[in-house]
């Protein structure tokens, strides 16, 4: 129902990986992000859903 919103980074890195395996690679992806000082955004499901909707709302506004 949520489209694995908690594993969007993993999904975009490995789009052909079955969704039930995304949680298995998440710790390794996080290690690589930490090593190269890249952001790894994660959090509770409701927080992630709210951030996604906020982004959609922001992008739907006319350009300034």
Beta strands, then each sheet from edge to edge (+ up, - down):
end
